[in-house]
Amino acid sequence: MKWSVVIGLHADEAARAALAAFAALGIDASPIETDDRDSLGAASVAAARSGDGIFVVGGDGTLNAVADALVREAGEPAVLGVLPAGTGSDFARMFAFPDDPAEAVRRTVDGEDYLIDVGILSGEWGDHAVLNVGEAGIGGRTIRLAERLPRSWGPRKYELAFWGALPTFSPGPGRIEHDRGTTHLERGVVVAACNGEFFGGGMRIAPKASIVDGKFDLMVVDTHRLRALTLFPKMKQGLHLPDPAVRRIVTERFRLLTERPWPVEIDGDDVGETPLEGRIERAALRLRV
């Protein structure tokens, strides 16, 4: 199989090493490099339609841009390989993808395809794929603050942004319509639509989520801000599910309506505000693992 290597922002060095690793194995690989999300997606779709595997070198944002285009336009589920080279790289964390380029290429070449689901979240911005986690509430505010912090701070910037966002965040009431009925929120802090387990640079927000079950794990935190402070350390380790302030809702579809707009982020990128709807596209991509 020929591979197209998608080069994410700040991932030039890792991508060059990956291209060299493909060449050392005698495998044809060519780069896809552009700063424009739409152009990146279009080039990935064209490569997939020609039969290439798509090897993404970058973080969650780059992966999302590629997955969003492939799911909507490629037709048959495309083959996706991953070399994590981003700030958070939370999707890669779930599969323990190596960050060494040569090792990641060898794993990709020798691995097997694993059909995975992709979520589709819809709002005033249109339809947007979610490969890992989309969130309304404090996470959306956190991402907006984190985008202003230096990339050199690494995953720690998400934790610092969370502590900066929480004291003034007051989203207010809302409701979630889902397969099992309606859940009313009094003081909603988090509604996370999880296809994967991790977000925010390693927080295990949805420890029971499955990327192959055709359903979202909706993680809902409905409590006051001070109570949320005590939940944060538990969320980092995935130990928050027994807490009475946390609800887990497993559903194929949902709709989130809020009294006033909540910020929304998808796979680490700020996309807009509520209302928000979600559904799952089953077996939408072939992940090479």
C-alpha positions in Angstrom: 0.0 0.0 0.0 1.1 3.5 -0.8 0.8 6.1 2.0 0.1 9.8 2.0 1.7 11.5 5.0 -0.3 14.4 6.4 1.9 16.9 8.1 0.3 18.8 11.0 1.2 22.1 12.4 4.6 22.1 14.1 5.2 18.5 13.0 7.7 19.0 10.2 10.6 17.2 11.9 8.5 14.2 12.9 7.0 14.0 9.4 10.4 14.0 7.7 11.5 11.2 10.0 8.4 9.2 9.1 8.9 9.7 5.4 12.5 8.5 5.8 11.2 5.5 7.7 8.8 4.6 4.9 11.6 5.0 2.4 13.9 2.7 4.4 11.2 0.0 4.3 10.9 0.4 0.5 7.4 1.8 0.8 6.2 4.7 -1.4 5.0 7.7 0.7 4.4 11.3 -0.3 3.7 14.3 1.9 0.5 16.4 2.3 1.2 19.7 3.8 -1.0 22.8 4.1 -2.0 25.2 6.9 -5.6 25.3 5.6 -8.1 22.8 7.1 -10.2 22.5 4.0 -7.2 22.0 1.7 -5.8 19.4 4.1 -9.1 17.5 4.1 -9.5 17.7 0.3 -6.0 16.4 -0.3 -6.6 13.5 2.2 -9.8 12.6 0.4 -8.2 12.6 -3.0 -5.4 10.4 -1.7 -7.8 7.9 -0.1 -9.9 7.7 -3.2 -6.8 6.7 -5.1 -6.2 3.9 -2.7 -3.5 5.5 -0.4 -3.5 4.9 3.3 -3.5 8.2 5.2 -0.7 8.5 7.8 -1.4 11.5 10.1 1.6 13.2 11.8 0.1 15.7 14.3 -2.2 16.2 17.2 -5.9 15.8 17.7 -6.8 18.9 15.6 -5.0 17.5 12.6 -6.5 14.1 13.0 -10.0 15.7 13.3 -9.5 17.7 10.1 -8.6 14.6 8.2 -11.2 12.3 9.8 -13.9 15.0 9.2 -13.2 15.1 5.5 -12.7 11.3 5.0 -16.0 10.4 6.7 -18.0 12.9 4.8 -16.4 12.6 1.3 -14.1 9.6 0.9 -16.8 7.0 0.3 -15.4 3.7 1.6 -13.8 3.8 5.0 -10.3 5.0 4.5 -7.2 3.5 6.2 -5.8 5.8 8.9 -2.3 5.6 10.5 -1.2 7.8 13.4 2.0 9.3 14.6 1.2 11.5 17.6 3.0 14.9 17.4 0.6 17.4 19.0 0.1 19.1 22.3 -2.5 16.7 23.7 -2.7 13.8 21.3 -5.5 12.3 23.4 -6.8 10.0 20.6 -3.4 8.4 20.2 -3.2 7.9 23.9 -6.1 5.5 23.8 -4.3 3.1 21.5 -0.8 3.8 22.9 0.5 4.9 19.5 4.3 5.4 19.7 5.7 8.9 19.2 8.9 7.6 17.7 8.5 8.0 13.9 10.3 4.8 12.9 8.4 2.7 15.4 5.1 4.3 14.4 5.8 3.6 10.7 6.7 0.0 11.4 3.6 -0.5 13.5 1.5 1.0 10.7 3.0 -1.1 8.0 2.8 -4.4 10.0 -0.5 -3.6 11.7 -4.1 -4.6 11.1 -7.2 -2.5 10.2 -9.6 -1.9 13.0 -13.0 -0.4 12.0 -13.9 2.5 14.3 -16.9 4.7 14.8 -16.9 8.5 14.3 -19.3 10.9 15.9 -21.0 13.7 14.1 -21.8 16.8 16.1 -24.1 19.5 14.6 -24.8 23.1 15.5 -24.9 26.6 14.0 -21.4 25.8 12.5 -22.9 22.9 10.5 -21.8 19.2 10.8 -18.5 18.3 12.3 -16.9 14.9 12.9 -15.7 14.0 16.4 -13.1 11.3 16.5 -12.5 11.5 20.2 -14.4 13.9 22.5 -16.7 16.9 21.9 -17.7 19.0 24.9 -20.0 21.8 25.8 -19.4 23.7 29.0 -16.3 24.3 31.0 -14.2 22.3 28.5 -15.2 24.7 25.7 -14.2 27.7 27.9 -10.9 25.9 28.8 -10.0 25.4 25.1 -10.6 29.0 24.4 -8.2 30.0 27.2 -5.6 27.3 26.3 -5.4 28.5 22.7 -3.8 31.7 24.1 -1.1 29.9 26.1 2.3 28.9 24.7 2.5 25.6 22.9 5.8 24.9 24.7 3.8 24.4 27.9 2.6 21.1 26.5 -0.5 19.2 27.9 -0.1 21.2 31.2 -1.6 24.3 29.5 -5.0 22.6 29.5 -4.9 22.0 33.2 -3.8 25.6 33.8 -6.6 26.9 31.5 -9.2 24.8 33.4 -8.2 26.5 36.7 -8.4 29.8 35.0 -11.8 29.2 33.4 -13.6 27.6 36.3 -14.0 30.6 38.8 -16.1 32.7 36.4 -17.9 30.0 34.5 -21.6 29.8 35.1 -23.4 28.1 32.2 -26.9 27.7 33.8 -29.7 25.2 33.2 -30.4 23.1 30.2 -31.6 19.7 29.1 -30.3 16.7 27.1 -32.7 14.6 25.0 -31.3 11.2 24.3 -32.3 7.5 23.6 -33.4 6.9 27.2 -35.4 10.1 27.7 -34.6 13.6 28.9 -32.0 14.6 31.5 -32.5 18.1 33.0 -29.5 20.1 34.1 -29.7 22.6 37.0 -26.1 23.8 37.1 -24.5 22.0 34.2 -20.7 22.3 34.2 -19.8 19.6 31.6 -21.6 17.7 28.9 -19.0 15.7 27.1 -19.9 13.6 24.0 -17.3 10.9 24.1 -16.3 8.5 21.4 -12.9 8.0 23.0 -11.7 7.9 26.6 -9.3 10.9 27.0 -9.3 14.6 26.5 -7.5 17.7 27.8 -4.0 16.3 27.6 -4.6 13.0 29.4 -7.8 13.4 31.5 -9.7 10.0 31.4 -13.1 11.6 31.0 -14.9 8.5 29.7 -13.1 5.3 31.1 -15.9 3.0 29.8 -16.3 4.6 26.3 -15.9 2.3 23.3 -15.0 3.4 19.8 -16.7 0.4 18.2 -20.1 0.2 20.0 -22.0 2.7 17.9 -22.8 4.9 20.8 -21.6 8.0 22.6 -20.7 8.0 26.3 -22.2 11.2 27.5 -20.4 12.3 30.6 -22.5 14.9 32.5 -21.3 16.9 35.5 -24.2 18.9 37.0 -23.1 20.6 40.2 -21.7 23.9 41.5 -18.2 25.2 40.6 -16.7 24.5 44.0 -17.8 20.9 43.8 -16.3 20.6 40.4 -13.0 21.5 41.9 -12.9 18.2 43.8 -13.9 16.2 40.8 -11.0 17.4 38.6 -8.3 15.2 40.3 -10.6 12.2 40.0 -11.3 12.9 36.3 -7.5 12.9 35.6 -7.4 9.2 36.7 -10.9 8.1 35.4 -12.2 7.7 39.0 -15.1 10.1 38.9 -17.9 7.8 37.8 -19.1 6.8 41.3 -19.5 10.5 42.3 -23.2 11.5 42.5 -22.6 14.7 40.6 -21.6 12.7 37.5 -24.0 10.9 35.2 -23.1 8.6 32.3 -25.6 8.3 29.5 -25.0 5.8 26.7 -26.8 6.8 23.6 -26.7 6.7 19.8 -28.1 10.2 19.4 -28.6 13.3 21.6 -29.6 16.9 21.6 -28.3 19.5 24.1 -30.4 22.6 24.7 -29.3 25.3 27.1 -31.0 28.4 28.6 -28.0 30.5 27.4 -25.2 29.5 25.0 -22.4 27.2 26.2 -19.1 27.1 24.4 -18.4 24.0 22.4 -15.1 22.3 21.5 -14.5 19.3 19.3 -11.3 17.3 19.6 -9.5 20.3 21.1 -10.8 23.0 18.7 -13.3 25.8 19.5 -16.2 25.4 17.1 -19.0 27.6 18.5 -21.9 27.4 21.0 -24.9 25.3 21.9 -27.5 24.1 20.9 -25.8 20.9 20.0 -26.9 17.6 18.4 -24.9 14.4 18.0 -25.1 11.0 16.2 -22.7 8.2 15.5 -21.4 7.0 12.1 -20.6 3.3 12.7 -17.5 1.7 11.2 -16.6 4.9 9.5 -12.8 4.6 9.4 -10.2 1.8 9.3 -7.6 2.6 12.0 -4.3 0.8 11.4 -3.2 -0.6 14.8 
